[in-house]
């Protein structure tokens, strides 16, 4: 039986008519993370990065940038 591995986490940055933010998603890759977030933000702009890249970062400051 193959070992189960946890799916990696991604931070999906979104901006749509309702606002902007970061949504954490478990996905196979960045494209899959965007597909998952697209359900909540169908008209928004999306960008996904591995969640570990945000470790130690101020997320509010990232959103401002």
KADA-V867795 format. One record per backbone hydrogen bond with DSSP energy under -0.5 kcal/mol. NH is the residue of the N-H (numbers start at 0). CO is the residue of the C=O. E is the energy in kcal/mol with one decimal. If there is no record, write none. Layout:
<<NH | CO | E> <NH | CO | E>>
This chain:
<<9 | 24 | -3.3> <10 | 48 | -3.1> <11 | 9 | -0.6> <11 | 22 | -3.1> <12 | 10 | -0.7> <12 | 46 | -3.4> <13 | 20 | -2.5> <14 | 44 | -1.6> <15 | 18 | -3.2> <18 | 15 | -1.6> <20 | 13 | -2.1> <22 | 11 | -2.7> <24 | 9 | -2.8> <26 | 7 | -2.3> <26 | 24 | -0.6> <32 | 28 | -2.3> <33 | 29 | -2.1> <34 | 30 | -2.1> <35 | 31 | -2.2> <36 | 32 | -2.3> <37 | 33 | -2.1> <38 | 34 | -0.6> <38 | 35 | -1.0> <39 | 36 | -1.2> <40 | 36 | -1.7> <43 | 40 | -1.0> <44 | 14 | -2.8> <46 | 12 | -1.8> <48 | 10 | -2.0> <50 | 8 | -2.4> <52 | 49 | -1.8> <53 | 50 | -2.1> <54 | 51 | -0.9> <56 | 53 | -2.6> <58 | 56 | -0.9> <61 | 57 | -2.0> <62 | 58 | -2.1> <63 | 59 | -1.8> <64 | 60 | -1.9>>
